[in-house]
Amino acid sequence: MEIKDMTAVQLSAAIKEGKITVSDAVEASLAAVRASEDAIHAFLLVDEEGARARAAEVQKKIDAGELTGPLAGVPIAIKDNICTKGLATTCASKILQNFVPTYDAEVITRLEEAGAVIIGKTNMDEFAMGSTTETSAYGVTKNPWNTEHVPGGSSGGSCAAVAAGEVPMALGSDTGGSIRQPSSFCGVTGMKPTYGTVSRYGLIAYGSSLDQIGPVAKDVTDCAALLQTVASYDAKDATSMKRDDYDFMSALKEDVSDLKIGIPNSYFGEGLDPQVKESILKAADVLKARGAEVEYFDLDLIDYAIPAYYVIASAEASSNLERFDGVKYGFRAKEYEGLHDMYKKSRSEGFGPEVKRRIMLGSFVLSSGYYDAYYLKALRTKALIKQEFDRAFEKYDMILSPAAPSTAPRLGESLSDPLQMYLGDIYTVSVNLAGLPGITVPCGMDDKGLPIGMQLIGDCFSEKKLFRAAYTYEQARGAFGQPEKR
């Protein structure tokens, strides 16, 4: 098996057994990046020199028996809204084009302690605002399965890098489906953990009550290994949760006989592509055949998830992004008259259209006279959606649904109609509003040769159940394959 075809866990095992070196793994990854980047543009920055130096350092620790974890020596890509000391972190925005953090995000510290090797920073929708990775100030990323289509977003660069075989795993962030939807479009496995499971320290905020860092990988085993590595309680993050058990890999068993899975009727109505529906229901049949109890039920209030999400997320974005004013760091307009003009021109020139749209929407819903009518109402709706999921989880261990209503759209289609792009998040945003975990696993292909992803949603802190069900399905499904091999 070629190095680039190995999963992260397989690769680390081969390194620890002495079959290959960390340098071999890093060079294979860098070669794959060079071969694919002109067509895919998954990366904004590739740190070849740093990766090679790190490979030598990690190899010494593995040889000395200091690094024994499941990801020691494995190359990884990092979404460009996660701070990396000494490496530019731009959020794919002109306004942060020169920003080099002086500290590492907590997840980066944990990856380095585990012996992972950072290859570079991946492209994304600007400040994670978008569903296609087309709002990036530094060019679009393309879907490795068909470069005329988008990879999804906002973690499209991370998902495309894994799908194209450039790296075996990556970190993304998920505010309203930003890991799960591009994972579906790119035919990889991605998880949004329970809110508070992974530290947000060093994640440049979009919507603080919704953002969560999560893993993107080739398969469920790698996904569990990566989450196990980065999840922890962090006193530096006020939203971090203390959990008793972070051993997610122990859940990788083929057994769903004790699980009851609910399928919401409202998720399979108008607007869902027939081929997506067929693939999702076939996946449900696979789990049923393996012993799970599968049942349809009514999940109310979902029609309100999209408006509630975009009101809350935009409000938080308008607050979080006010710090980018051209004073301390990032882009500053060259010509201006006085301080206020400098603010205005720096933000006007530094932010892209989608970010401006959401800042304006957020500022509007927080303004006097509209706060009660929109923002408070959205918060109440968020609480009601959480209650609706709580009722569902009294009866079901998890919920099975599509990750997106269609396969990856063509480049340019979504940006021409932002409202339609927002509606594409219908199956994912409610998970963030309720703080729940969700995982996307590839479950089929459409007639254009584009991947389809199944989403499993669990109650808070039930990641192990999700991994067990996803692993059982994956083992029954068999290898999904890679773009160039189909």
N, C-alpha and C positions, 0 to 999 in steps of 0.2 A: 504493500500500500504506500502511495506517495504521501509525503508529509502533509501536503495541503488538503489531502482527502481525509486525514485523521480528525477525529473530534478532539476537543481540548483535553479531556480526561485520558484518551488513548495516547495523545502526544506526550503528556506529562509522564505517563507510565513508561513509555519508550525511552524518555530522557533519563528517568531514574534507574532504568534497567541497563543503561549504557549503550543502547542500540543506536541512538542519535544524540547529538549535543544540543544545548540551548542555542548555540550559534547556528547550527543547522536549521533549527526551527525558525529562528529570526530571519535568516537569509532566504528561506523558502517563502516566508511571508512577504518580505521586501520584494522578492522577485515577482510574486503574484500581484503585488500592488503596481509594480512597474508595467506588468503585462495588461492590467485591467483599467488603470486609472484614466487613460485617454478616453475610453468609452463610457466609464461609469461615473467618475468624479465623486467617489465616496468620501475622500479625505480632503480636508482643508490644510492639513500639515502632516508631513511624514518625518519623524525624527530618526533618520537612519543612524546618525552618529551616536545619539543617546541610546538607541536600542541595542546597538552592537556593544557598547560599553557595559550596559546593564546585563546583557547576555553573559559576558565573561564573569561578571560579579556573581550572578545567580548560579552559574555553573560551579564555581568554587564552593558555594554554600551547599549545593546539592551533593557534590563530591564529599564534603565534610559531614554530611548527614544532618545538616542544620535545617534544610527545607525538605519536608516529606509530604506536604499537602497535595491535593488532587490537581492543582493548577500550577505547580512549580515549573518554571521554565516556559510557560505558554504565552505566546504573543497575544495582545489584546488591543482593541481600539477603544477610544474614549470620545463620547459625544462632546462637542465643543462648547457646551454650557457648564461643564464640570471643570473646576479650577485645577490646573496642573502647574506646580512651581517651576518657573523657568521656561515654560512652554506657553506660547500665545493661546489665549482663550477668548474667542471673539463673539460667541453666540451667533455666528454667521451674519454679523451686523457691521456696517461701516463705522458705527459709533464706538465700537470696541476694537477697531482694527489694529491698534498698537498695544492692547492691554496684555501684559505678561504678569500673572499672579505671583505674589511673593510667598504663597503658601499652597499646600495641597489640600484638596477636598478630603474628607475622612475616608471616602471609598478608595481614593488613590493610595492613601497610607496603608489601608488594609490589603490592597492588591500587592503593594510592594513588599509588605510583610509576608505575603503568601508566595512571593517569588515570580509573579507575573511580569511580563515585559511589555511596556507600552510602546506601540508602533507609531501612533499618531492620533490626531484629533479629527473627528468625522464631521462632515457637512450636516446641516440641519435647516429647518425653517427658521428664519430670523427670530431670535428670542423664543424659539419653540412655538411660534404662532403660525400655524398652517398644518395642512394634512398631506402635503405632497413633496416637501423639500424644494419647492420652487420659489419660496419667498427669500431664500438665502441671497445675501448681497454678493456672494462669490460664485454664482453659477449654479445651475440645477444638477442634482444627482439623478441618474437614470437607473431603471430597473434592470438588473442583470439578466432576467428572463427574456426581456424584450426592451431594448433601449429606446423605443418610441413611447414607452409608458413610464409613469412615475413610480418611485419606490414606496410611496406613502410618506407620512411624516407625523411628528416632526423629527423623529429619530431615523429618517430615511437613510442617512449616510451610514449609520451603524448597522442597520439591517442589510443594506446593499453590500457592505464590506464583507459581512459574514456569508451572504448568499453567493457572492462572487468568489469565495474561497481566499480572499485577501488576508483574513484573520479567522481563527476558529471561534472567537467570541468577542463581544463588545458590550460596553455599557451604554444605555440610553436613559432617557427620562420620560415619564408618562404623566401628563397633566389632564388629558381627556381621551387617552387612547394612543398616545404618541409612541408607545412601544408595540402595543398589540396590533394596531392597524397596519403599520409598515411590515411587521413580522408576517402578517397574513399576505400582504401584497408581494413579499419577497420570498415566501416559502421557507421561513426559518421559525424557530421557537423563541417566544419572548414572554416575559412575565412582568406585570405590575404588582409589586408586593402590597400587603396591607400598609396603609399610611402609618408612618412612624417606624417601620421595620428597618429601613436603610436610612442612615443619616443624610440629611440634606445640607449639612455643613459643607460649604464650597460649591454647592449647586447654585448657579445664578438664577434667581427666582423669576418665574413668570406668574403663576398663581400659587401663593404660599400654602394655602389650605388644600391644594389639589396635587401639587408636584410630588413625584416619587421616583427616585432612581431605581432602575431594574436591569436584569440581565437579558441579553440577546445571544443566542447560541445556535449551533447546528441541530442539537437534539435536547430532549428533556433532561438527560443526565448532566450535560454541560450546564444547562440552565440552573439546575439545583446546586451544582458545585459552585457556580459563580455567585448565586445568591447566598449560599452558606458562607462564602468568603467575605462578602462585603456587608452583610447584615450584622448589626450590633447596636447596643445602646450607646449613645454618645451624649455626654453632658453638654457639649457645645451646641447641640440642637435641641431647642425647647420642645419640639414636637416628637422627639425620639421616644420610643417605647421600650421598656424593659420586657424581654421575653424569656421564658424559661428554657426554650428549646430552639436552637438554630441548626440542628442536625437535619437539614432538608434531604440529604442524600439517602438517609435511612428509609425514606418513604418510597424509594424506587423499587416497587414490587408489583408484579402482575396479579393484582387482585382487586376487583371492584364489586365482589359479591355482596358486600355489606352496604353499598352506596345506593342512595336514592337520588336520582337526577331529575330535575324539573326543566321542562322546555316551555318558555313563555309563548302563549298563542300570539300575542301582539308582536313578537319578533319575526313572525313568519307571514306577515300580511303584505299589503301593497308596498312596492318600492324595493323588494328583495329580488335580486336576480335569480331566475329559476335554476340556473346551474349551481349557484351558491347554495340555494335551498336544498337541492338534491344532494350535494356533497355533505352538508351538515347533517341531514337526516340519515344518510348512510353511515356517518360516523357515530350517530346515536345508536343505530342498529348494531354496530360493532360492539359498543359498550354494553348494550343489552344482551348480546350473545355471550359476552364474557361474564354475565351474572348480575349486572347492575339493574336496578328497577328504574325504568324511564317512564315519565308521566307528563302530560301537558297540563298547564295551569294558567291562570290569569294573573299577570303582573301589571297592576295599574300605575298610573302617573307617569309612565315612560314618555308619553307625548310632551310632558313638561320638562324633561331632562335637558334637551338642547337649549331652550331659552334660559332656563335657570343657570346652566353651566356657563353660557356665554356672558350673561350679566355678571355672575360672580367672578369668573376668570378675568374678564376685561376690567372690572373694578379693581381687582388685586393687581393686575398688570399696570394700570395707570398709576397706582401708588408705588409699586416696586421700581418702575422705570423712571420715576421723577429724578432719581439720583444721577442719571446720565445727562449731564448738562454742559459738558465741555470744560468743567473746572478742574476736577482732580485727575481724571484719566480718560483715555479714549480720544475720540475725534473732537476737534474744535474748528469751527468755521474760520476761514482765513481773513475775511473782511467783515467787520461789524462796528457799530457805534455804541459803545456803552455796554454795561453788564447785561441788561435785559435783551438787547439786540443779539448779544453773543449767545445767550440761552436759546433764543428763538431760532436763530440761523443754524446753530450747532445741531439742535434737535430736528429741525426741518430737513437739513442735508444729511444727517447721520442715520435717521430711521427710515425704513422702507414703508411702502404704502399700507401693507397689512398691519404692521405694528402701529402706525399712526391711526388706522381705523379703530383698532381695539383700545388704544389710549383714549381716543375721543369718545368712544362708546362708554368706557369705564368712567371717564370724568363726568359724562352726562348723567349716568345712573347714580353717581355719588353726589351730584350737585343738589343744592337747596331746592326743595319743591319736588324732586324726583326720587330722592333717597328712599322714602317710605313706599312710593308707588312701584319701584323697580327692585332696588337692592334688597330691602328688607323682605319683600315678597319672595324674591329668589332664595333667600336664606331659609324662609319658612318652607318653601317647596323642597329645598335640599333636605330638610329634616323629615318631611313627609316621605320622600323617596327612600331615605334610610329606614324609616319605619316599615315601608312596604317590603323592602328586602329582608328586614328582621322577621316579618311574618312568613315570608317564603322559606327562610332558613330554619324556621321551627318545624317545617315539614320535609325539606329537602337538604341533602348534604351539599349540593352544588347546582348551578344553573348552566345549561348548555345553550349556546347561541352562536350566530355568526359573529365574526370580528368586524366585518364591514358589509354593506349591502350589495357590493359588487366587487369584481376584481379590479386591479389597478387601472385607472383611467389613462388616456393618452396625455402626453405632455401638453400643457396649455389649456386643457379642457376645464379644469377646476378653477384656475385663476380668473377666467372670464366671468364666472358666476360665484362670488364668495359665499353667498347664502347656500347654494347647492353644496359647496365644499363643507360648510358647517353641518349640514344635514347628514353628511356622510359619517359623522361621529355618533350616530343614533344608538349604536349597540355598545359603545365604549364609555361615554361620558358619565353615565349614571354610576359606574363602578368607582370613579374618582370622587363623585359627589358624596357617596356613601363610605368612602375610605376602604373599600374592599379589595381583596386580591383577585387577579384574573390572569389567565395564561392562554396564549394562542399557539396552536399546533397545526401544521399543514395537514390538510385532509383531502385534497383533490386538486384538479386542474380544470380550467374551462376550455372551450373549444379553440381559444386563441393561444393556448399553452401557458396561461398565467395561473399562478397558485391561488388556492382558496384556503383560508384558515378558519379552524373551529375555535371558539372561545369557551373556556370553562371559568365560571365565576363562583367564588366561595365566600363564606362568611369571614369576618375578621379573624385573622391568625389561623386560617385553615389551609395555608399553602401546602402542607404535607398531603392533605387529601387531594388537592388539585394535581400535585406532582404524581401521586399514585395513579389517578385516573388518566392523566395525560400519558404517563409511561405505559400503562396497560394498553391504551389505544395505539400508541406508537409501535409497540412490539407487535400488535396484531396487524397494523398497517404495513410494516416493513420499511425499508429504506425509501426515503422520498426522492433522493437524487439531487443533482446540482444542475444549474442552467446549461452549462456547456455539454453536459452528458445526456441531454434529452434529445 
